Amino acid sequence: MKLLALFSGILFLSHGGLAADRRPNLVFILTDNHGAWTLGCYGNPDIRTPNLDRMAEEGMLFNRALSSNPVCSPTRATFLTGLIPSQHGVHSFLDPKYMVGPEAYYTLEEFETLPEILHSEGYTCGLVGKWHLGANLTPQDGFSTWVTMERGSTRDFYSDPIIENGEIKPTPKYMTDLWTERGKQFIDEQKNSEKPFFLYLAYNGPYCLSPLLLEPAKNRHASYYSDKYLPSFPRDTMHPWQHANKDYHNRDVSIRRVAAEISAVDDGVGEILKAVRDAGLEEDTLVVFAADQGWMGGQNGFFGMGDHTRPVAAHDLMMQIPFIVRQPGTVVPGKSELMISNYDFLPSVLDHLGLGRRIPKGHKLPGRSFAPVLKGEAIEWTNEMIYEMEGCRSYRNDDWKIVIRKFPDGPSELYDMKRDPHERFNLFGQAEQVEIQARMLQTLETKFNTLADPEYDLWKGGRSKCKRHVSAE
């Protein structure tokens, strides 16, 4: 089904803030393990996010942004390449031995990535924050600023190792504040440059998992949340598929920790937006805020992402990510109901920056450009997306979702997303749904058969660049 992109908001006309020969700057802010539903601008009444709420009011908020995988390394690889795991080969989170040490290597070396493309087009590129794509000690893809983490997981926001100037050392301060500080520094260094810049600011917060959630937060928001009940986190009976994170279910200390870390990220977003404004670059800078994958905090009895269940799950809230885009004078304020995925990010950003000719053509991209929508234009768009986590694959459109698990066979799922948006009633195998089930399954198979690279297609004996998360699959 085709539809025209609709949004609400006031139309702003672009104007000539940039020199004719200079492209817009790009600030891409990415958070770690973060569901859209936790933000005020997505309807959360409990967690304080005034800066993101304001960014959403001043920019375009996508209500239906979904991630194609539930794990950080694959989703980050998808944001930077526009490819899905069965194309780029990063199916799960990357083993630490590939990040630092004799076996370290960069997992996306053979692909054109967003920073590589922007660097080749004259952008000054800076990475600040989490990388988790390999060879962490060595700047990749044209990044001239490279401040990152030694590993992918977070054990302690106050002492975990970071990498700066090629040296591994403990973080000098609360990591969320450190990344904000370094991001501001990068922006300040670029304000008088004749070259455009790309800042990839990848927070490792809120990081809504790990034993950290059994400890109270220590940041400046901890006292505010210390006695709050936060009813937006459902206290539901644990789902029988829950495999990890069982200790955090329905625990106030865990819920309050998540809220405090989200508010700290929100502080950082406010400071970054202020740094762009203070540099006189607001109208010349596209700022995108997103998360690597979704996260559930009690809904349907789940706590965490799809990799925390057995079998691996594909619930909408494990996919739904915040996605907010802001560039005053160019991006139309409002809300979009397009169903978009993280694999649409790269073609859309390049198109918006006037670099549509540089959208990679070496592989068939699953994504499309929604860039015209950012400027208030109506486009034809099919609301659909695909998702995969090793042996679990899903296809979702406006009306239905199908989930198929290959290794071992089943259980499979089919949901009527109009009547059952919370995915409570599995209709797979029911006689009344035989035709829609067949159509959905055929569409899923066709899409993956068309897109998947045989080298990385796990369903057909391909390999992975990562250790398999679920070895039986």
Secondary structure, 3 states (H helix, E strand, C coil): CEEECCEECCCCCCCCCCCCCCCCEEEEEEEECCCHHHCHHHCCCCCCCHHHHHHHHHCEEEEEEECCCCCHHHHHHHHHHCCCHHHHCCCCCCCHHHCCCCCCCCCCCCCCCHHHHHHHCCCEEEEEECCCCCCCCCCCCCEEEEEEECCCCCCCCCCCEEEECCEEEECCCCHHHHHHHHHHHHHHHHCCCCCCEEEEEEEEEECCCCHHHHCCCCCCCHHHHCCCCCCCCCCCCCCCCECCCHHHCCCHHHHHHHHHHHHHHHHHHHHHHHHHHHCCCHHHEEEEEEECCCCEECHHHCEECHHHECCCCCCHHHHECCEEEECCCCCCCEEEEEEEEHHHHHHHHHHHCCCHHHCCCCCCCCCCCCHHHHCCCCCEEECEEEEEECCEEEEEECCEEEEEECCCCCCCEEEECCCCCCCCCCCCCCHHHHHHHHHHHHHHHHHHHHHCCCCCCHHHCCCCCCCCCCCCC
